[in-house]
Amino acid sequence: VPVAVTTTTTTTPAVSSTASQSRPEYNLSSYPERTVKLVDFSNKVYIAPLTTVGNLPFRRILKEYGADITCGEMAMANNIVSGQASEWALMKRHASEDCFGVQVAGGYADTMSLTSRILENEVQSDFVDLNSACPIDLVCNRGCGSALMTKSNRLFEILDAMTSQLPSRSVTIKIRTGWNEKAPIAHELIPQMQSRFNNKLSAIMLHGRSRLQRYSKLANWDYILQAAQAQNPSLRRIPVIGNGDILSWEDWQHHQHMLEDNLHSVAQRSASLTHTGAHTTELAGATVDEVEGDAGKEVLGLCNCAMLARGALIKPWLPQEIKEQRVIDIPATERLDILRKFCNYGLEHWGSDQQGVNNTRRFLLEWMSFLHRYVPNGILSQPYAQGMNQRPPQYFGRSDLETLLSSPSSADWIKVSEMFLGPVGKDY
């Protein structure tokens, strides 16, 4: 996947020396002046960071089904600095990941400054993503994840630290609509980030739910558009990538049509005002033709990147569906081959000893807790719009294998794992 490069010269200040705890010997030497690479997400399929399940073997599968950009699982800054091996493993890149990012969570600028310098010198990635969206209590209680949205000054200090210590890497940020759905704040944060980090952020990923909503209710794509439009039209608009509830290419198409309808309304309003000698600040005088289609989304700060999360866990072939704009009915035998391939990749990544087998089985079972929710299109007598948060209907498949793969029972998932990884212990 080609990566667009915007050259912005930057110099690097000295790293903060606050973190004095014992840690491995990292390369913290000063580096020469470099150029920032702004990653182009437009017209790409991006697999969002997925804690626990978005591991390297899983991402290899997604690359084979057409994903353009991938990102490692969320890593905690303190654990990176202390050299925790399990945290460093989250940032390992496979050769097939030609555009790859790492995601970091941290609550303080000094720690994130040191972490960023370590990443600059020690980790191979195209971009570093700041997690300001994780809703988990354990993360938020440390002042990380979604908690950063409630402390905008600290958030901007962290972005300052990251962009200064990552002179050759692009920086992105993932946020939510706010802490509470009744008081969204993303539309206030985005223009502030646009003003302060205009040529330093490649994209802002906006999950269409609040922290308190977590993953319940539907993602608010109307608000995603509103937040993207809040940017200053006189400055470069940072691409805003919407995220939430994409389980099929029809879902993606529906969101795009909704955005285009909104764009058309804004364009018509702009044209009407232009006749009176006025113009809208939304479009900064752009014409109707200039706001149609993908170009119009860019005018309003939106990016037509398809950012996939849980949908890719349920249907790993979803990138191919979106690119080919068709429903793909994957037969049970091919779905089983996906699991076989995952196990092979897992043993290659985690090792073929007992610990490696255990890790591979653990993450396979984690993934199957999502995979079993897929409802094959070919068994349906009429179209069924499967919702992300809906319990899938139970059904008898076209074969015993298809029925087995649809089972919500963890005992059946274990049976599938034994096909590739051998029997489990009596007390498993």
N, C-alpha and C positions, 0 to 999 in steps of 0.2 A: 504494500500500500504506500503510495507516495506520500511524503510528509512535507507540507508547505513550510517554508522557512522564511520567517521575517527577521531580518538582522537588526538587532537593537543592542548597541554597545553598552556594556555594564562593567563597573569596577567593583571589586569585592573588599568590603571592610573586614577587619579582624573579627574572628569568631569569639562569641562570649565564652568566658572561662568559668561560668557559674557552676556547671556540673562537675564537681570535684570528686565524685565517687569513683572507686576503682573501676576500670574498664579496660578492654583490649587496646592494644596500640594501633590506632587508626592513622591513616595518612591524612593529617590535618594541615599539610603545608599549603602555603598560598599558591594560587594558580594564576596563570597569565590572563590577560584580558581575553574574553571569549564573546561569542554571540549567542543570544537567546533564540532557541528554535520554538516558534509557535506552531503547535501541532494543528493541522487542518482536520477537523472532525466532520466537515460537511459531506453529505452523501455516503457516509460510512455506517457500518453496523458496529456498535461498541458494546462489549460485554462488561457490565458494571462490576466493581469489586463485590464479591459475595463471601462474607465471613464463613469459614469452615468448608463450604462447598465449592468456592471458586478457586480450587487448588490447581496446580500445574497440569496434572493429567486431565482434569475437566476442561481446562482452557485449550489443551491440544485437540480435544474432540470438537470444541466449538470452532477452532480455526479450520478444521477439515470441512465444516459445514458452512464456511463462508464468512466468519467473523473477521472484521478488518482490524479492530483495535481491541486489545485486552488489557486487563489491569489485575495486579496481584491483590490478595486479600488485605484487609486493613491490618497494619502493623502499628504497635504502640511505640511512640518515640523513646520513652524511657527504656524499654526492652531492647531497642536497637542500639542505643548508646551503651548499655551494659553488656552487649554482646550475646544476648540470649539466642542460642542456636535455632530454636523453634521459630523465633520471630524473623531471623534472617532467611530462613527457608521460605517464608511467605513472599519474599522479594526475588526469588530465583526465576530467571527468564528462560524459556525454552527457545531453541533455535527457530522454530516456526513462528514465533511471536515477533513479527517484523515491525510492529508498532506497539509498544508495551509501556505501561505505567505502573508505578507503585503508589499505594495509598498509605498515608501516615496520619495518625491521630495523636494530638498532643495539646496540652492546655496552657503552655507558657512559652513566651517568645525565646527565652534563653535556651531552653531545651530543644526547641524546634530549630533554632539557629545552628546549634551543634549537630543535630540530627541531619539537617540539610547539607551541611558541609561533608559529613560522612557519606551521605548518599551521592553527592557530587563526585567524590573520589573513589568510592568503593562499589557502587551499584550501577549496572548497565540498564538504563531505562530512557525512554524518550520524554516522559513527563512524570511529575510528582503531584499527586492529588492530595489536597488537605481535606480530611474528613470532618465536616461540620454538620453531619446529618445523622450519625448513628444514634438511635433512640434508646439503646440499652442502658439501664440504670448504672451498671458497673462502670461504663464509660462516661456517662454524663456526670456522675457523682465525683469524678476526677477533674471536672472542668473541661472535658474533651467532648468531641462529637457535637450533638445538637446544643449542648450547653453553651458553646461558643457563640451561637446566634444571639444569646441573651446578654453577651458581653462584647459588643461590637468593637470597642477600643482594643481589647485584648486580641480579638480576631484580626484586626488590621495590623497590630504589632507582629503577630505571627506571620501574616502574609508578607510584611516588610522583611522580616528575618529570612523567610524562605526564598523570596525573589532575590535577595542580596547574596545569599549563600549558594544559589543554584544558577550560576551565570551561563551555563550551557544547556540547562534543562528548562523545558516549559513547565509552568505551574498551572494547575487547575484546582477548582474547589467544588465540593459537593455540599449543598445546603438543602434544607426543607423549607416549607412555606413559612414556618415559624415554630414557636413552642406550642402554641395553642391555635387551633383552627379558627377560633373566634377573633384572634388578633394577629393576622399574618404580617410578617415584617420583611419578607424577601424583596418586595417591591421597593423597600427603603434601603436595604443593604446593597442591592445590585447597582444602582446608580452611584453609590459611594465607592464601591469597588471599581466601577468604570472610571471614576475620576482619579482615584489614587493609583490604580494598577493597570492603566489602559493598555500599555504595550508589553505587559509582563504576564498577563493571564491569557491562556489559550481559550479557555471556556469556563462557564459556570454551569454545573449540573444541578438542576432543580427538581427534587422529588416533590410531587404534587400532594404531599400530605404533611401534617404537622408532626412534631415530636410525640405529642400525646396520642395522636391517631395511630402512630407506629405504622402498621400495615393493614389496618382496618379501614372500612369505607373505600370509596373510589377516589383515585387521584384526581385532583382539581386542575384539569388542563386549561380551563378558562383563566384561572389565576396564573398559571405558567405564562400564558400570553400577556396578561396584564403586567406581570413582573418584568418580562423582557422589554415591553414597551416603555417602561419607566426610565429607560436610559436616556441620557442627554444626546439629542440628535446631532449636535455640533461636534461630538467626539466619536472616535472609533467605537462602534458597538461591540462589546464582548459577546461572542456567541453564547446564547443560553440554550442548553440542551434539556428538554423535558424528559421526565422519567416517571413511569408508573403505569401498570395495568396493560402491558402489551403482551398478549398471549397468542396472537395470530397476525398474519399480514393484514387481515381486515381491520383489526384493532389499530394497527399502525396507520392504515389508510384512513380510518375514521378520524383519528386525531389530526392527520394532515388536512383532511377536508374541513374539519372544524376550524383549524387555524387559517386556512385559505378563505373561508367564509368571513371570518373576522377581518382578515386583510382586505377583502373586497369592500366590506362596509367602511373601513377606515379610508380606503382609496376613494370611494364615492363621496365621503364627507370632505376629503381633501379637495376633490375636483369641484364640489359645490362652493367651498370657501374660496378657491382660486378664482372663480368667476366674479367674486365680490372684491377681489384684491387682497384677500387674506390667505393664510395657510395654516395647516395644523402643525403643532410642534412634534406630533407623533412621526410625521413623515418629512419634516423639514423641507416642504415644498416639492416632494417627489410627485411624479405624475401617476395616473392610474396604471399605465402600462408598467411602470417601474416597480409596482408593488404586487404584481401578479406572480404566482408561483414561488419557486425557491428564492429568486432574487428579492421578492417582496419580504420574505421571512427574514432575510439578512438585513433589509432596511430597518425592520423592527427589532433586530437583535436576536431573532430566533435562528436556531441551527437545525437543519433537516437530518441530523444524525439520529439513527435509531438506537437508543440506549436500552439494552435488555438486561433484565435481572432475573426475577423468579420465572418469567416466561421461558427463558433459556434453560432453566433447570427442568421444567416440565417437558419442554420440546427443544432439545439441543439442536435440531435442524431448523429452528426458527429463523436464523440468519438467511438460510437458503430460501425459505418461504417468502421473506420480505423482499429479497433481491429479485426473485422470479415472479413475485406477485401472484402466487397461487397456493392453494391448500395442498399440502403434501401428506399423503396417507402412508406413513411408514409401516411396513409389515412387521409382525412380531419377530420374525427371524432377524431382520435388520436391527431392530431395537436390542435384541439379545447380543448381536455382534457389537453394538455400541458398548454394552456392559463388559463384554470380553476384552475389547480394546482398552477400556478404562482400566481393567485389572492389569493388563500387560503394561500399560503406561505407569500404573501405580507401583508395580513391583520394580520397574526401572527407576522410578523417582525415589521411593521410600526404602527400597532394598528388597531382596528376595529371602532374607532371613525371617525368623518368626515375627520379629518386631515389624518388619516391612509388610508381611502378610496381614498382621493385625491392623496396621494403619490403613492398608488398602481396603480391607473388609469394612473397617469403621466408616471410611469416607464413601465407599460404595453404598452402604446402608443409609447413610445420611442423604445421599443423592436420590436413592430409591423412594425416600419419603416424599419426594416431589414427583419423580418420574411416574409413579403409579397413578397420578391424577390425570394423565393424558387420556382423553376419550377419542378413540380412532374414528375418523370421519367416515370410513367405509362401512361401519356397522350401523350407521344412523339411517332411519327411513326418511328423515327430514333434517334440514340444517339445524345445528345446535350451536348457539353462541355460548361457549364455555367461558364463565367469568373467573377472574383470578381468585376471588375470595369465596367462590361457591364450592360446596362439597360436590365432587363429581358423582354422577349416578352410577350405581353398580350395574354391571352388565355381564353377559356371557359373550366372550369373544368369538372370533371366527375359528379359533383353534384353542386347544388347552393352554398353549404357551401364552397366547394373547390374554386369556383369562387370568393366568398366573401373574403376568406382568401388571395387571390392573388391581391386584389384591391390595387392600389397605392393611393387611396383617404383616407385622414385622417377622413373624415366623416364616411366611412365604418369601420375604425378602432374603432371609438367611438361607433358605433353600436355593435361591438363585445364586447367592454368593458362593455356595458350596460347589456349584458347577465349575467354578474357575479357581477357587482358592482352597479347596479341600474341606473336609468336615470340621465343624467347630467342636469345642469341648462340651462335655455333658452339661456343665453349668453355665454355658454361654447365654 
